Each structure stands twice: as C-alpha cells, then as structure tokens.
C-alpha cells in the first residue's frame, strides 16, 4: 500500500512531467490565466526568441487591473496613456498568439480570478497559474493554484510547465459553526492574524473543518484568495458536492459522459486518513468574530470589539513596524475600532466581488441610505456578476442606498485605474491588502467583509454589522 | 541573464519587517511594458516626497548607501504581489543580493530569474550583517556564491544555503526556458499520458 497522501501531494504527483535528481520538478500547468500588467514583457520575450505559446487552448487572457470601471469606458480617453498601451498590448498578444480572450467589450470580462471559475476553466485537481498572487483563489476548487512572476509567465507560455520544488503541507482547520454576521472573509483574516503574513511561507495550506465545508464556493474562494497574504504558496479545499454542483454546466466544464468520468476522478481528491502535515493550525469557528485590520499588514487583525494596539504590545521587529503603521493610519493606541471614522467604502475585488458578496451587502443596506458625504462604490467582479445582480434587483438596492454601481475590474483594490484614495482618505475595503499606498498614495485601508463594509457605509464608522441586522 | 560574479560591495540596512512589493515598487510604475527603467522608482514612496525631492532619511538617499549593491532587510521581505517589477527595480538600481530572515515565496523565485541572489539566514546572523551594514560605505561585504559565504567588513564569514539548481543557473547566467525546452520529450510524453487520463482538462 502506498503512503497516505494529502490533497496537495495527489495533485502535485499527477502533474510532475520531469523530476531531476535534486527534486527540482517540471510541473505541468493545466490552466494559465493572463492579464495585462504582468504579461507584456513575457509575450515580448517569446517574440524575441521566436517562440510560440505551447498550449494556447489552456491559456486564458482578460484585462482587469487597469480598466476603468465607469460607464463609457470603451473610450480610450478614460485610461491613462500607459494603461491604454498595456490593454492594447494584451489585445494584440491574445490575437497574435491565439489564446482565449475576453476583451473589455465582452460581458464575460472581469477580474481574472472571477472569470476563470465562472467560465468553468478552473476545475478540481488542476494546476492553475497566473502572473498574479491572488491566483490562490482557484484553490477553492481543490486545484493547485498560485501566482508567478513574469519570467515564469513566459516560461509557462513557452513550455506549459513551471520549474518547481514541492512545498510543505499545512493544515488549517476551522471547526464548528460560524456565528451570524461572521463570514468567509473573517475566517481568512482571522487565520492570517493567527499565523502572521510569513506563517505560511514554504507551505501549501489545506483548509478544512466544518466551518469550511459549510461555505459556498464563493466563500471558499474568499478564504483561498488570501492564502497568499499568509505567505503560503497556495491554499486549497478538497472538492465536494458543493464544488461539483458549482462546476456542472459551466461553459468550459466537461459535459455528459465526460463530466461523469471527471467526477469519478474528482471524488478521489481528498487528503487520505493519516497523511502527514508539517504544520497544523486550528481555530474554533464559533470563536471568530467579525474582524477588521487596523494597520498596514494583513496580519494586523482584530475583532471589531477591540481597540487600536500599542507598539509595546509587540515584540522584535514588529514593534517598529506597528509604530509606523499606527502613525501611517492616523490612529491612537487604545482608540476603539468602532470609533474610527470612514470616508470611503470599496466593495469588490477578487476577494469579495462575487454575487454572494453583493447579496450580503444588499441585505445590510436594503431600504437604507449611506452616510451623508460618504463615497461608496460597488465594483462587481465580472460583467456576468453585474448582470446577475441587476437581475436579482441588487443593483437597484445599491443605487437607492447611494452607492456607485460600477463596471467590472480590479478597481480600487490596487488602484491602478482611476479609482484611488487621496492622501489620508480612510477606506473600509473588501479587498485583500492594506499596505501603505496600496489604494492610493497615503491612503488608509481597513480590510473587512462585505457585510462589515456595508455597515460602515451606513454609519460612517467601522461598525459591528451584527448591531444592524 | 548576466552571470552572478563574486560580489564585493556596499550593504544597505533596511531593518523594517514585512517590506512588501507595493513599497518596493508602487503600482503607478507597473504600467510599463518594458523590463527596464524601474530602478529610479525603487522604494518610491519611502524615497521621494510628492514633489519628487528626496527624503534625506531614507537609507538609499544617504551618501554612503547610494551605490549599495547588497540589501540587509527585515523579516518577510517581498511579501504581497507577484509583480516581477519588484526584482526588476532592485536589479535596475544595482542591488544584486538581498539578505533576510525570510522572503515571500514568489518574490524569492522572481529574484533568481533576474540575477539577484536572495539569502536566508537566521536572525543572529542577519543581526551581525545589519550591524556591519550600518557602518556605512567603508564597510564592504563580500558575497561569494560559489563558496556560499558572506564575509563582513571585519573578515567574519557566514555560510549560507542555496538551492543547487538555482545556484548553477545564477553562476552560469542560464535561461530557464532554454533548459526546460531540452526536456521537451518528457513534456510531450506527460501531455499524452495526462490527456488520456484526464481528457476534460
């Protein structure tokens, strides 16, 4: 009998195309997602070397990082010259190299990590890469998915493989049930608060436990999306009926007899009893509260009931980092988190730009108005999410409440398009990074769940959403 | 890629932990479709005021560190985004080696693709190098990749580990894609086998 394997072990073993004596492997890549910011230099490299894309059928391109999300964005004048050049380069490269492509004008366009699953490109047991760290999102399907740099993008384009060494296995178990008002975003932030942003370095995380099993695919994508914020190469969740149900009928998912054949294989994708994990973290689902970040690292997480910490609460290099963060964020140690006033609310991103996220927001804001003077925008993750939200009447709820209802893209998550914070502007954001300058020069970001962002939009302060529902 | 030669140069200290890729190269500079020219914006928001003037206190603006070729950094260096613009900016500035107690995974890999050697050492040894770097321009360290040794300005040597394959590629300046293409037969065989086993992929 072979030794028990983790889910990661199984997917890894099924994709090793070549192994050198020192353990360096060529890992075969099933899906390569491409966007406009990290790919132009890679395509240019191919061109200069006279190389082709090895598997254009497994390569999917979509512009997302730079694109404006306001109406009339087909007008190139809405983009800066440089952004326009990047989007135009992706247009040209996608056509020239013959890869699948969703241009800005296509209703299926959106954030690459939302489009992939939505179109059924992402399936259980696959290897998925993209020149974007939030590729971890696709791990929600029980796929091995991670971000790569541009040199690696070029390597995958040319060879459909990556040079890799295997990571270690880490298990993150969330036991029990979540309390009302607590979401997948709170889980993933709470885990990073526990492990630190470097705690996952060198590992692939498998999330498991009742609270994870109970999540929808949207919620699981939110959890896996931020595995990278914990430093892990990837995060994944074993596929189950929830996964199979989500995948079935998607445009690029297998159909008929081939679906049945695939399903049989997908059902083997779980961690064997007794498989070895190099590190285990366990959190009790019922103990997780709605959380917010107070600082400039995603590990700076506290329950909404908490207060801004003092640098002296920390040790080692974190003392100076905390002092710097508190200063940057314009906060005072001891200040209640619920006393922090918010200027702007951003709802969207590959972390929280899916339909379930929008439904959670609608539930909180239905029939209410956002705080006077509040700037609040909702940016759906794809054109199809936008269409569905309109069909379900959510868009109307948002507009009635005073939100701007945008077109799909990465938008203020990384602020490469015109959606940016100004100096000292404070934002409750459903995105994934609160780094200095991330959402605009000197902008201040508090990471929260969609429901918590909605609550902040109504009250003008960081707010425990449970007080409103 | 250029070969990584034995390096003797100035080391700059950056003890801050969790230096992320947005700090290394803010997104406003990711709009280029070239691989070069990012060095002037390395650490842009820490290095310049909004009007473009230099922030004097920032380490790489200090006269003794302007020509630094080695960076001694706090824990978890390079966390955040996958942007290879971060190592491109570091290399373009002229830094060829970064030492820390740990690096974010993607950044670590990206360095090797760009002729930069990232070295992981225990805290005590990083502390020794940090103290040495803080002495300024007269303190020149030597990084010998072949021997896997750093020598401080006082002559103290510190050994480091590096993956054998990555070391080989850096020393020889090898192009990964060319190397992988030599294994085309293995890739083709894998594809044939995988598409029979998982035809839906």
Boltz contact constraints between the chains, C-beta under 6 A:
constraints:
  - contact:
      token1: [A, 17]
      token2: [B, 186]
      max_distance: 6.0
  - contact:
      token1: [A, 17]
      token2: [B, 187]
      max_distance: 6.0
  - contact:
      token1: [A, 17]
      token2: [B, 190]
      max_distance: 6.0
  - contact:
      token1: [A, 18]
      token2: [B, 183]
      max_distance: 6.0
  - contact:
      token1: [A, 18]
      token2: [B, 186]
      max_distance: 6.0
  - contact:
      token1: [A, 22]
      token2: [B, 164]
      max_distance: 6.0
  - contact:
      token1: [A, 22]
      token2: [B, 165]
      max_distance: 6.0
  - contact:
      token1: [A, 24]
      token2: [B, 165]
      max_distance: 6.0
  - contact:
      token1: [A, 28]
      token2: [B, 190]
      max_distance: 6.0
  - contact:
      token1: [A, 30]
      token2: [B, 201]
      max_distance: 6.0
  - contact:
      token1: [A, 37]
      token2: [B, 30]
      max_distance: 6.0
  - contact:
      token1: [A, 40]
      token2: [B, 33]
      max_distance: 6.0
  - contact:
      token1: [A, 41]
      token2: [B, 35]
      max_distance: 6.0
  - contact:
      token1: [A, 82]
      token2: [B, 31]
      max_distance: 6.0
  - contact:
      token1: [A, 83]
      token2: [B, 31]
      max_distance: 6.0
  - contact:
      token1: [A, 89]
      token2: [B, 33]
      max_distance: 6.0
  - contact:
      token1: [A, 131]
      token2: [B, 82]
      max_distance: 6.0
  - contact:
      token1: [A, 132]
      token2: [B, 82]
      max_distance: 6.0
  - contact:
      token1: [A, 133]
      token2: [B, 81]
      max_distance: 6.0
  - contact:
      token1: [A, 133]
      token2: [B, 82]
      max_distance: 6.0
  - contact:
      token1: [A, 147]
      token2: [B, 82]
      max_distance: 6.0
  - contact:
      token1: [A, 147]
      token2: [B, 106]
      max_distance: 6.0
  - contact:
      token1: [A, 149]
      token2: [B, 82]
      max_distance: 6.0
  - contact:
      token1: [A, 149]
      token2: [B, 84]
      max_distance: 6.0
  - contact:
      token1: [A, 149]
      token2: [B, 110]
      max_distance: 6.0
  - contact:
      token1: [A, 150]
      token2: [B, 84]
      max_distance: 6.0
  - contact:
      token1: [A, 151]
      token2: [B, 113]
      max_distance: 6.0
  - contact:
      token1: [A, 155]
      token2: [B, 176]
      max_distance: 6.0
  - contact:
      token1: [A, 155]
      token2: [B, 177]
      max_distance: 6.0
  - contact:
      token1: [A, 158]
      token2: [B, 177]
      max_distance: 6.0
  - contact:
      token1: [A, 159]
      token2: [B, 180]
      max_distance: 6.0
  - contact:
      token1: [A, 161]
      token2: [B, 187]
      max_distance: 6.0
  - contact:
      token1: [A, 163]
      token2: [B, 176]
      max_distance: 6.0
  - contact:
      token1: [A, 197]
      token2: [B, 18]
      max_distance: 6.0
  - contact:
      token1: [A, 197]
      token2: [B, 76]
      max_distance: 6.0
  - contact:
      token1: [A, 197]
      token2: [B, 79]
      max_distance: 6.0
  - contact:
      token1: [A, 198]
      token2: [B, 76]
      max_distance: 6.0
  - contact:
      token1: [A, 198]
      token2: [B, 102]
      max_distance: 6.0
  - contact:
      token1: [A, 201]
      token2: [B, 102]
      max_distance: 6.0
  - contact:
      token1: [A, 233]
      token2: [B, 105]
      max_distance: 6.0
  - contact:
      token1: [A, 254]
      token2: [B, 200]
      max_distance: 6.0
  - contact:
      token1: [A, 258]
      token2: [B, 200]
      max_distance: 6.0
  - contact:
      token1: [A, 262]
      token2: [B, 200]
      max_distance: 6.0
  - contact:
      token1: [A, 297]
      token2: [B, 18]
      max_distance: 6.0
  - contact:
      token1: [A, 317]
      token2: [B, 17]
      max_distance: 6.0
  - contact:
      token1: [A, 317]
      token2: [B, 74]
      max_distance: 6.0
  - contact:
      token1: [A, 317]
      token2: [B, 75]
      max_distance: 6.0
  - contact:
      token1: [A, 321]
      token2: [B, 17]
      max_distance: 6.0
  - contact:
      token1: [A, 414]
      token2: [B, 27]
      max_distance: 6.0
  - contact:
      token1: [A, 416]
      token2: [B, 27]
      max_distance: 6.0
  - contact:
      token1: [A, 435]
      token2: [B, 20]
      max_distance: 6.0
  - contact:
      token1: [A, 435]
      token2: [B, 22]
      max_distance: 6.0
  - contact:
      token1: [A, 437]
      token2: [B, 22]
      max_distance: 6.0
  - contact:
      token1: [A, 437]
      token2: [B, 26]
      max_distance: 6.0
  - contact:
      token1: [A, 437]
      token2: [B, 45]
      max_distance: 6.0
  - contact:
      token1: [A, 438]
      token2: [B, 22]
      max_distance: 6.0
